[in-house]
Amino acid sequence: MSDTLHHSDEDNISRSNAAESEMAHRDADPPTPSQEEREPTASEDPPDAPGIDNPRSITAPNEAEAETEAHALASPGSAGSLEVVLDVTYDLEAYLEEFSRLARKGRFEAAVALFHACPPDLRMHPECALDFVDALSRQGAYGALADFAAGEGARLMARLRGCGAAPVQYVRCVFELGRWRVCGAVDGSWREGVEAGDARSQLRANFERLDSVQVQLLCNLMQLDSEVERSTKRHRASTREAEMIMGSSSDWHGLYKHLLSTNRIWDMRDLFHALYSRYGVADAIKLSLDDQKRVIPSGALGSDNSDLNGWFRFVLDWTQCFPRDESTDFALLDLLVTMSLQLLSHGRENAEAIKKIIAQAMTHANHFAISLSLGNPENVQTSPYLKWALAHQRLARELPINAS
């Protein structure tokens, strides 16, 4: 909304004189005492508008003239009309920041409600709409995602076309992932079309410098490939093409270093989640952290302390390179708990080594969970914290750990 204008002392004198002259020409009678009391004198300042420390610093040219005309039109007995135009703008950044905060805490229902509460002009803003689509996907609300794609998908795509190829590809990939999880196999699959092939090629061309939307696209492509394989029970040509992205561990390590250097821990969290699900924890850690120093054993899982240090180098990277904050603690807590549960589900072949790794992962996770609960008691109601608490119960039942 437009700012209220304010005046200097000279402006006040001009305004007063002009108003009195106008009244004298219109009515020969002298001003009544009550009128005189309403007129400011040269020694008086009008009250400042609230919230403005130095209103005189924003005085606009010809402001006194405009104010005099408005005063005359608004005076009793004046003829004419007064038109007021309000320039209303919404704080997009405030909505996006709140969306991000809710997503970090796993409060996806609240994030979806926030989207529906947005002013209509903001709902189809590319950044706001992308956050909404992402929230539906993470919430697992694939039916709602499919409905949104059918109802607003075309309109959203039209708005995104001016933002580059990656946002459009990301949304198409999420929509297709939603359709697969709701309906199973999809005729005319986007995944097997030209656009998906172009998306993979663009990711490979700039793999070590992917932006946030491209990282999310990469994660969703891996999830979509996994979904198709589970549904069809066989690999397809485009799945083999996707495997080409996995060809060089140095590329993955370069991407990890890029995310670290730009402090994009939530992109790293999402990337690790996708890799854990697609290739298993050991391969995900090796791909991302192996910088040719072989911090992760290439054969069977190791059980000595040096091997354990390699598994958790990402914890040291993010806690030593940047000041600790709540967002980092949430991301690392979520990563460590997911890592433990994945190992519990798929690491039966080397139980003793797995026990040690899970024990160390949960030791790190406990540290972050305690820090979050002490920092803000409301954090115990967030998704990462509840996931940690449930993981403790499951581990106690399925894998009693007595490691020192």
Summary of the structure (lengths in Angstrom):
residues: 404
radius of gyration: 30.7
end to end distance: 61.8
largest distance: 104.0
contacts: 1144
relative contact order: 0.05
helix: 73%
strand: 0%
